[in-house]
Structure formats: structure tokens, C-alpha cells
Amino acid sequence: MGNSAPCCTDESITATPVETAVASNTTEEKPAPAEVEVPLVITFDVMDGTTRNMTFTEKPLGLDFSLRLPMSVKRIKENSHGSELGVQLGWTILQIDGEDLPDNFDAALQMIHQKLLRLKEGSRRQ
């Protein structure tokens, strides 16, 4: 035992401090994820040979459409998002988000409903 180094007593080794985590009774609340608003852009034929893109940011739109193709605006509810944007009676939907409206009424209606899902609920009651 004369030539063996004693275990763990080398004074040339310096101790490295160790940080210890202390649990607390308080939990840090993470902020809620920001709601991402993705607008809905509907391209209308406005009956004078031109088109107009209308950007909707909330639902309901406040618009009633014909129940056949081409889907045209038949009614605009007072104080609705659609009336606020200036949508007019008789305008016909050509595209939604740059996609042509399908040639089949049921497919077109499904497309509209699907795209509306991403819009937040507006504060207007209709």
C-alpha cells in the first residue's frame, strides 16, 4: 500500500460546484399561442365585366347565395361582415382563395363551408 495513491484525497483536484434545481410551488404559465388569422378571399364577378376580391376575416359572412350555379348573392344581412365590406346583390362567386369554384353545386357548397372553418367567429349576431 505504500506506492498506491489514496482514493479521492488528491488535493490537486478542485471541486466543481454543482447547481441544484429547487422545485417551487408556483407554476409558470406559458402564454396562449397567438391565434393566427388567415383571411378568406372571395373573387366575385360584379356584373360590369370586372371582378372584385373581397377579404373576409370573420364568420358569419352575412350573405345568402342562390341555391344553384352560378352562386350569386341573393341577400345581404344588415350590419353583417359582407355589408361592411360592400358586397352587392347579384355578385357571383368565381373563386375562393384563388381556386375556381367547382362546376358542381354540392362540391362548391362544400368548398365554401370547408374554407369558412378557419375564420374566427365575429362579434355580430345575425
C-alpha positions as CSV (number, residue, x, y, z in Angstrom):
1,M,0.0,0.0,0.0
2,G,3.0,2.2,0.1
3,N,3.0,3.2,-3.6
4,S,-0.7,3.4,-4.2
5,A,-2.4,6.7,-4.3
6,P,-5.0,7.1,-1.7
7,C,-8.5,7.2,-3.1
8,C,-10.2,10.6,-3.5
9,T,-7.7,12.5,-1.4
10,D,-5.7,14.2,-4.2
11,E,-5.6,17.8,-3.1
12,S,-4.7,19.0,-6.7
13,I,-8.3,18.2,-7.8
14,T,-10.6,21.1,-7.2
15,A,-14.3,20.6,-6.7
16,T,-16.6,21.8,-9.3
17,P,-19.7,23.5,-7.9
18,V,-22.9,21.7,-8.8
19,E,-26.1,23.7,-9.2
20,T,-29.3,22.1,-7.9
21,A,-32.7,22.8,-9.1
22,V,-35.2,23.7,-6.4
23,A,-38.8,22.9,-7.1
24,S,-41.2,25.7,-6.4
25,N,-44.9,25.6,-5.6
26,T,-45.6,28.1,-8.4
27,T,-46.0,27.1,-12.0
28,E,-45.0,29.4,-14.7
29,E,-47.9,29.9,-17.1
30,K,-47.0,29.8,-20.8
31,P,-48.7,32.4,-22.9
32,A,-51.5,31.0,-25.0
33,P,-50.5,30.6,-28.7
34,A,-51.4,33.6,-30.8
35,E,-54.5,33.0,-32.9
36,V,-53.4,33.0,-36.5
37,E,-55.9,34.8,-38.6
38,V,-56.0,33.6,-42.2
39,P,-58.5,35.7,-44.2
40,L,-60.8,34.2,-46.8
41,V,-60.6,35.9,-50.2
42,I,-63.7,35.5,-52.4
43,T,-63.5,36.7,-56.0
44,F,-66.8,38.0,-57.3
45,D,-68.0,38.8,-60.8
46,V,-69.5,42.2,-60.1
47,M,-71.8,42.3,-63.2
48,D,-70.0,45.0,-65.1
49,G,-67.3,42.8,-66.7
50,T,-64.9,43.2,-63.8
51,T,-64.1,41.2,-60.8
52,R,-63.5,42.2,-57.2
53,N,-61.6,40.4,-54.5
54,M,-63.3,40.7,-51.1
55,T,-61.3,39.7,-48.0
56,F,-63.3,38.2,-45.1
57,T,-61.7,37.9,-41.7
58,E,-64.7,36.6,-39.7
59,K,-67.8,34.5,-39.9
60,P,-70.7,34.5,-40.5
61,L,-70.3,36.4,-43.7
62,G,-73.9,37.7,-43.6
63,L,-74.6,36.7,-47.2
64,D,-77.1,34.4,-48.7
65,F,-76.4,32.8,-52.0
66,S,-78.5,31.2,-54.8
67,L,-79.0,27.5,-54.4
68,R,-77.8,26.8,-57.9
69,L,-74.8,27.6,-60.0
70,P,-73.6,30.2,-60.6
71,M,-73.7,31.1,-56.9
72,S,-74.8,34.7,-56.7
73,V,-75.6,36.9,-53.7
74,K,-79.3,36.9,-53.1
75,R,-79.4,38.7,-49.7
76,I,-77.1,40.7,-47.6
77,K,-77.8,40.8,-43.9
78,E,-77.9,44.3,-42.3
79,N,-74.7,45.2,-40.3
80,S,-73.0,42.0,-41.4
81,H,-69.4,41.5,-42.4
82,G,-70.4,41.2,-46.0
83,S,-72.4,44.5,-45.9
84,E,-69.5,46.2,-44.1
85,L,-67.1,45.1,-46.9
86,G,-69.5,46.4,-49.6
87,V,-70.7,43.2,-51.2
88,Q,-73.6,43.8,-53.5
89,L,-76.7,41.8,-54.6
90,G,-76.2,39.9,-57.8
91,W,-72.5,39.4,-57.5
92,T,-71.4,35.9,-58.5
93,I,-68.7,33.9,-56.8
94,L,-65.9,33.0,-59.3
95,Q,-63.1,31.9,-56.9
96,I,-62.3,31.3,-53.3
97,D,-58.7,31.8,-52.2
98,G,-57.7,31.8,-55.9
99,E,-59.3,28.4,-56.6
100,D,-62.1,28.3,-59.2
101,L,-65.5,27.4,-57.8
102,P,-66.3,23.8,-58.7
103,D,-68.8,23.2,-61.5
104,N,-71.0,21.0,-59.2
105,F,-73.2,22.9,-56.7
106,D,-72.7,20.4,-53.9
107,A,-68.9,20.5,-54.3
108,A,-69.0,24.3,-54.5
109,L,-71.0,24.4,-51.3
110,Q,-68.7,22.0,-49.5
111,M,-65.7,24.1,-50.6
112,I,-67.2,27.2,-49.1
113,H,-68.1,25.5,-45.9
114,Q,-64.6,24.0,-45.6
115,K,-62.9,27.3,-46.2
116,L,-65.1,29.1,-43.6
117,L,-63.9,26.8,-40.9
118,R,-60.7,28.7,-40.5
119,L,-62.4,32.1,-39.8
120,K,-62.9,33.2,-36.3
121,E,-66.4,33.9,-35.1
122,G,-67.3,37.6,-35.4
123,S,-69.0,39.7,-32.7
124,R,-72.0,40.4,-34.8
125,R,-75.2,38.4,-34.1
126,Q,-77.2,37.6,-37.2
